[in-house]
């Protein structure tokens, strides 16, 4: 059997994007990772700040944003514009050949508008498909794709889509061609037993332990969709999934949480 090449897919978010020094350190370390790689970024705090400046009130439920039409304009401007281009420019200053993408570019990520349930999330998108052939072409051409948290429905409608989900779905789509390592990086050292205690890292988290901690409320809010994406990625063939502080990029000996089935 011919071994598959490795690809590293990193999602950054949280306070990392808000901290210019931390972001620069992350992007420099990421630029030095050998082999194929893809970066996915969020930027919710910046979007919320801009929304408030425009007189809008951000609303979040279980870590997910309510995206009405005015808020959609804000997140598109913030994610696909300001933040994506700043990140791409800095990565290219570090010697990469990066190109910024939303899901609409090249039809690379197709989503559908989330149906109204007990909560109407508005123009929120759930990923339907990833154009793995286009991704393969980019990667073979030594292009480093940088994805923001915007997708589209194929009919002209842009959709706000959770960046953790985008990272997971891209990882899953590339498993037939690569040994995929998925890293979720933010300001904490990993999944914590106590959110206020950075030393309370759960070094190995499997599905059973996750269920137990969710029931007790130890894991809650924005960590829930992140971990759901982690377990789905493993179930669908992603080789390795880790969550931790941004300093783990290029240094897996740092403290982090390894997700296991």
C-alpha positions in Angstrom: 0.0 0.0 0.0 1.3 3.4 -1.0 1.5 5.7 2.0 -0.4 9.0 1.8 1.3 12.3 2.3 0.6 14.3 5.5 -1.4 17.4 5.7 -1.8 19.7 8.7 -5.0 21.7 9.0 -5.0 24.3 11.7 -7.9 26.4 13.0 -7.2 29.5 15.0 -9.6 31.6 16.9 -10.5 33.1 20.2 -8.1 35.7 21.7 -5.3 34.6 19.3 -6.7 36.7 16.5 -7.3 39.6 18.8 -3.6 39.6 20.0 -1.3 41.0 17.3 1.8 39.5 18.9 0.2 36.1 19.4 -1.2 36.0 15.9 2.2 36.9 14.4 3.8 34.1 16.4 1.2 31.6 15.3 1.5 32.5 11.6 5.3 32.4 11.7 5.2 28.9 13.3 2.5 27.8 10.9 4.5 29.0 7.9 7.4 26.7 9.0 5.3 23.5 9.1 6.6 21.2 6.4 4.4 19.7 3.8 0.8 20.5 2.8 -1.2 22.7 5.1 -4.4 24.7 5.3 -5.3 27.5 7.8 -8.9 28.2 8.9 -9.7 31.2 11.0 -12.6 32.7 12.9 -12.9 36.2 14.1 -16.1 36.5 16.1 -14.8 39.0 18.6 -13.8 41.4 15.9 -17.1 41.0 14.2 -19.0 41.7 17.5 -17.0 44.8 18.0 -17.7 46.1 14.5 -21.4 45.2 14.9 -21.6 47.2 18.2 -20.0 50.2 16.5 -22.7 50.0 13.9 -25.4 49.9 16.5 -26.1 46.1 16.3 -26.4 43.8 19.3 -24.5 40.5 18.8 -26.4 37.4 20.0 -24.9 34.0 20.7 -26.6 30.7 21.7 -24.4 27.7 22.7 -21.4 29.2 21.1 -23.1 30.0 17.8 -24.0 33.4 16.4 -27.5 34.5 15.5 -26.9 35.9 12.0 -29.7 38.2 10.7 -29.2 40.1 7.4 -27.4 43.1 9.0 -25.1 40.8 11.0 -24.4 38.8 7.9 -23.0 41.9 6.2 -20.8 42.5 9.3 -19.4 39.0 9.4 -18.7 38.9 5.7 -16.8 42.2 5.9 -14.9 41.1 8.9 -14.1 37.5 8.2 -13.7 37.4 4.4 -12.3 41.0 4.2 -10.4 42.6 7.0 -9.2 39.5 8.9 -8.6 37.1 6.0 -6.5 39.6 4.0 -4.5 40.6 7.1 -3.7 37.0 7.8 -2.9 36.2 4.1 -0.6 39.2 3.9 1.3 38.3 7.0 1.7 34.6 5.9 3.1 35.7 2.6 5.5 38.0 4.4 6.8 34.8 6.0 7.6 33.3 2.7 4.4 31.3 2.0 2.3 31.3 -1.2 -1.1 31.9 0.6 -4.4 32.7 -1.0 -7.5 33.7 1.0 -10.8 31.9 0.4 -14.4 32.0 1.4 -16.5 29.0 0.6 -17.9 30.9 -2.4 -14.6 31.2 -4.1 -14.2 28.5 -6.6 -17.4 26.9 -5.2 -15.0 25.3 -2.7 -17.5 24.9 0.2 -21.2 24.6 -0.4 -23.6 25.0 2.5 -27.3 25.1 3.1 -29.2 27.6 5.3 -29.9 26.1 8.6 -33.6 25.3 9.1 -35.5 27.0 11.8 -35.8 24.9 14.9 -36.2 26.0 18.5 -33.7 28.7 17.6 -33.6 30.7 14.3 -29.9 31.2 13.6 -30.7 33.3 10.5 -28.2 33.2 7.7 -26.2 30.4 9.3 -24.8 27.7 7.0 -24.3 24.0 7.5 -21.7 22.5 5.2 -23.1 20.2 2.4 -19.9 19.5 0.4 -16.3 20.5 0.0 -14.7 20.6 -3.5 -11.8 18.3 -2.7 -10.6 18.3 -6.3 -10.0 22.1 -6.2 -8.3 21.8 -2.8 -6.0 19.0 -4.2 -5.1 21.2 -7.2 -4.2 24.1 -5.0 -2.1 22.0 -2.6 -0.3 20.3 -5.4 0.5 23.7 -6.8 2.1 24.6 -3.4 -0.6 27.1 -2.6 -1.5 27.6 1.1 -5.3 28.1 1.3 -6.5 30.3 4.1 -10.2 29.9 4.8 -12.5 32.3 6.7 -15.9 31.4 8.2 -18.1 32.3 5.2 -19.6 29.8 2.8 -22.4 30.0 0.2 -25.5 28.0 -0.9 -24.8 27.9 -4.7 -27.6 30.3 -5.4 -25.9 33.6 -4.6 -26.5 33.6 -0.8 -23.5 33.9 1.5 -23.8 32.1 4.8 -22.1 32.5 8.2 -20.6 29.1 9.0 -18.8 28.0 12.1 -15.0 28.0 11.5 -14.5 24.9 13.6 -17.0 23.1 11.4 -15.3 24.3 8.2 -11.9 23.0 9.5 -13.5 19.6 10.3 -15.3 19.3 7.0 -12.2 20.2 5.0 -10.2 17.6 7.0 -12.8 14.9 6.3 -12.9 15.7 2.6 -9.1 15.3 2.2 -8.8 12.0 4.1 -8.9 9.9 0.9 -5.7 11.6 -0.3 -3.8 12.6 2.9 -3.1 11.5 6.4 -4.9 14.5 8.0 -3.8 16.1 11.3 -6.4 18.6 12.6 -5.3 21.1 15.2 -7.7 23.5 17.0 -5.7 26.3 18.5 -6.8 29.1 20.8 -5.8 30.8 24.0 -6.3 27.9 26.4 -4.0 24.9 27.0 -6.6 22.5 25.8 -10.0 21.2 27.0 -10.1 22.1 30.7 -11.9 20.5 33.6 -12.2 24.0 35.1 -12.3 26.8 32.6 -10.8 29.2 35.2 -7.8 26.9 35.8 -5.3 26.6 32.8 -3.6 23.8 34.6 -6.7 21.5 34.5 -6.0 20.2 31.0 -7.7 16.9 30.1 -4.8 15.3 28.2 -6.9 12.6 26.5 -10.6 13.0 25.9 -12.7 10.2 24.4 -16.4 10.1 23.6 -17.5 8.5 26.9 -15.6 11.0 29.0 -17.0 13.9 26.9 -20.5 12.7 27.4 -20.0 12.5 31.2 -18.4 16.0 31.3 -21.2 17.5 29.2 -23.8 16.1 31.5 -22.2 17.7 34.5 -21.7 21.0 32.8 -17.9 20.9 32.9 -17.9 21.2 29.1 -20.3 23.8 27.8 -20.9 26.7 25.5 -18.6 27.2 22.5 -16.5 24.1 23.4 -19.5 21.8 22.6 -19.7 22.5 18.8 -15.9 22.4 18.7 -15.7 18.9 20.3 -18.6 17.6 18.2 -16.6 18.5 15.1 -13.5 16.8 16.6 -15.3 13.5 17.1 -17.0 13.6 13.8 -13.7 14.1 12.1 -12.2 11.1 13.8 -15.2 9.0 13.0 -14.8 9.9 9.3 -11.2 9.1 8.9 -9.1 12.0 10.1 -6.0 10.5 11.6 -5.3 12.9 14.5 -7.2 15.7 16.3 -5.7 17.9 19.0 -6.9 21.0 20.8 -4.5 23.4 22.6 -2.7 26.6 23.1 -1.5 28.3 19.9 2.1 27.5 21.0 1.6 23.9 20.1 1.9 24.7 16.4 5.1 23.1 15.3 5.6 21.9 18.9 3.4 19.0 19.7 5.3 18.3 23.0 3.5 21.3 24.5 0.5 20.6 26.7 -2.7 19.9 24.8 -5.8 17.7 24.6 -5.7 14.7 22.3 -9.2 13.7 21.1 -9.8 10.0 20.8 -12.9 7.9 19.9 
